[in-house]
C-alpha cells in the first residue's frame, strides 16, 4: 500500500517540482547566453561609458533575477509540501485519507519520501545551475572552458595529500549524513508545526505557519548556543581535527535524535490528536 501512496503523491506533486526545475533551467540558459556574448569586454574595448553602464545594469538585473528566482523556487518547493500535508490530512481531504485502510505511518512515509526526493532533486538542479553559470562567466572573461576545468580539477586531486584525510574521516562521514538527513529533518519539522497547529479551533494553518517560524528561530538559537562550548574548547588548544570530528559526530547524533522524535510526534498527532476541519 505504501507504494501506491507514494505513486499517488508523486503524481499529484510532480507538476510543481517540474515547473520549478524548468524555471531554474531557463534562468540558467539566459545567463549562459548573456555571459557568452562578451558584451562587457566589447564595451570596455570601445571605452564607451554609456555602453559600460548599460552592460553593468544588464548583468546586475540578471543576477538579481537569477538569485531571487532560485530563492523563489526553493521556497515554493519547500513550503508547497508544508501546505499539502496540512490540506491532505487535516482538512476535508483528511476524511478520505484518514479512513483509508493504511497505517498513519504509511501516510507520513509516503508524503515524507516524495517531499524529500523533491528537495534533493531541486537542490541538484540549483547546484548544476550555479556551476553552469560560474563556468559561463569564467569562459566569457578568460576563455576558460569545461575541459580546462576538468584538467585543473585532476591536477588538484593529484596534488592532495590523501593521507591527511584519514585524520578527519569521522568529520567527512558525519557531514555526508548530515547533508543527507537535513532535508528529512526539515520536512518533519514542518509536519510537526502542522500537527500542533491543527489542534487549534480556528485559523489552524495560520497558527501552523507561526509555529514553524518559532521552530526555526528556536533551531537557530539552539545551534548557536551549542556551538559556543565547542568554540571555547577549540580556543583551549584542542587540535582542529579533533574538534571537527567531535563536533560533527555530536551534530549527526543530535540530528538523528531530532528526526526520530519529530517522526513519532507526527504519528502521535495523526493517531491521537486528529482534529479535522
N, C-alpha and C positions, 0 to 999 in steps of 0.2 A: 504493500500500500504506500510505503514511503516513496517508492519510485514514481508512482502515479501522481502523488502530491508534488514531487519535485518537477515532474514533466508539466503539470498544470501551472505551477508557479512560474516556471521558465517561459511557458507560452504566453502568460499574461504580462511578463515584465521585459521580454527581450526587445520590444519596440523602443522603450525609453532608453535602455542601455545602448542600443544600436544607434539611435539618433544622436546621443551624446558622443559616441565614438566617431561618428561621421562629422560632427561639428568640429571636433579636435583635428581630424584629418584635413578638413577643408581649411581651417585656420593655418595649419602647418604648411599645406601646399601653397597657400597665398604668401606666406612668409618666405618660403624657399624661392618662389618666383621673384619676389621683391628683392631679396638679397642676391639673387643670381644676375640681376640687371647691372650691377656695379654702378648704380646711379650716384652713390656718394663719391666714388673715385672720379667719375666724369665731371661732377660739379666742382670738385676740388681742383682738377686739372685746368678747368676753364677759369678758375679764380673768380667765379660769379657769386657774389654774396647772396643774391636773391635765390639762385639755384641751390646753394648750400642750405639756406633756411628752409626751402621747400622740401629738400631731401631729409633734413633733420626732423621736420614736422611729420613727414610721411612715416618715417621709421618710428618716431615716438608714438604716433597714433596707432600704428600696427602693434607695437609692443604692448601698449595699454589694452588693445582689443584682444591680443593673444593671452595676456595674463588674466584678464577678467573673464575671458572665455573659459580658460582652464579652471579657474575658481568656480565659475558657474556650473560647469559640467560636474566637477567633483561634488559640489553642494547638492545638485539635483539628484545624482545617483545615490548619494549617501542618505539624504532625507526623504527621498521617494519611498524607500523601503521602511522608513520610520512611520510614514503616514499609511502605507499599505498594510503594515502589521496591525495598526490600530483599526483601520477600516474593515479588514477581513475578519478579524477575530473579536472585536469589541463594539461593533455597530450592528445594524440589522443583518449584515452579511454573516455575522457571527452565529446567528441562529441556525444557519445551514452548516457552517464549518465545524461548529462545536457539537453538532449532532451526528457527524459522520462517524462510522464505526472504526475510528482510529484513536490512538492514544494522544494525549496532549503533547507528549514528547515528539511524536511524529509531525505534528503541526509546526512545532517550534523548529525541529530539524530541517524540514523542507524549506521553510522561509529563510532560516539562517544560512543554509547551504547555498541557495540561489543568490541571496544578498551578498554573501562573502565572495562568491565567484565573480559577481559583477564588480566588487571592489577591486579584486585582483586584476580583472580584465581592463578596467578603466585606468588603474594605476600603470599597467603595462603600456597602454596606448599613450598616456600622458608622458611616460618616460621616453618612449620612442619619438614622440613629437618634439620634446625638448632636445633630445640628442640630434635629431634631424635638423632642427633649426640652428643649433650650435654649429654643426658641420657646414651648413649653408653659409653662415656668417663667416666662418674661417675660410671657406672656399672663395667667397666674394672678396675678402680682404687680402688673403695671401696665397691664392691658388692652392689651397690645402684640400685634398680630396680624401675619400674614404680609404683608398688603398694606402695612402701615406699614413693615415691614422692607424690602420691595422699594422703597418710596418713599425711605427713608433711604439705601439702597444706591445708588439712582440719584443722589441728591444728592451722596453721597460721590464717586461716579465722575466727576461733573461738576466737582467741586472739585479733583480730582487734576491736578497738572501733568504731563501725559503726556510732555512733552519731557524731563523728568528721567529717565525710564526708559530713554532711549537710551544713557545712560551705564552702565547695568547690563544691557544686552541679553545679553552673554555669560553673566552670572550667571543670568539668568532661563531662558535656553535650557538651560544646563547643569543647573540644578536640576530642570527639567522632565524631562530624560532620565535624571537620577539617580533620580528618583521612579519613572520608568517601568521602569528596568533593575534597581533594587534587589531587587525580588521574584525576578527571574531569577537574580541572584547568590546570593540566599538559598537558593533551591531547589537550585541546582547545588552549593552548599557542603554541603547535607545529603546529596546524592547522592555527593559525594566522600568524606564520612565513612563512608557505607555501603560504598563501594568499598574503602576502606582496611580497614575492619572485617572484611569478608568474606574477607580474606586470612588471617585467623587460623584456627586449627584448631577452637577451641571458643568458645562464647559470642560469636558473631560480631556479633549485633545489639547486645548489651550493650556490647561494645567500640566499636561504631559510635556509640552514644549518648555514651560518654565522649569519643570523638574529636571529636564535634560540639560538646560542651561546651568542649573545649580550643580548637577552632577559634574559637568565639565569644569566648572570653577573649582569644585572640591578636588577633582582629579589633578588639576594644575597645582593647587596648593599642596596636596599630599606629595606629589612628585618633587616639588621644590623643597619641601620640608625633609623628605627622606634623603635627598641628595646632599643636604647640608652636613650631616655627620661624616659622610664619605669625603667631602671636601676637606673637612678638618683633619681626618685621618691621613689624607694624602699630604697635607702640609707638615705632618709629623714624620715625614721621610719614609712612608710606606712606598715600596717600589711601584712605579706606574703600572707595570704589567700586572702585579698582584692586585692593585686597586681595580683595574679594569676587569679582571677575572671575577673578583668577589662581587663587585657592583652589578655586573651583567648577569651572573648566576642568580643573585638575590632578586634582581628585577624580573627575570624569567619566572622564578618560583612565585613571586607575588602576582604576576600576570596570570599564571595558570590558576592560582587560587581564586583570583577575582573572576575569571571566566567560569570556573566551576560554581562559585557562589551565585553569580548572575544567572547561570543556566537554571539552577534549582529554584531561584527566586521567580523566574519567569514561569516555570512549571507550576509553582505554588499559586500564582495569580490565575492561571488558566484553570486549575483544578479546584481551588478553594475560594477564590475571591472574584469569580467571574461576575461582572455587572454589566450586562448588555444594555444598550440604549433601546 
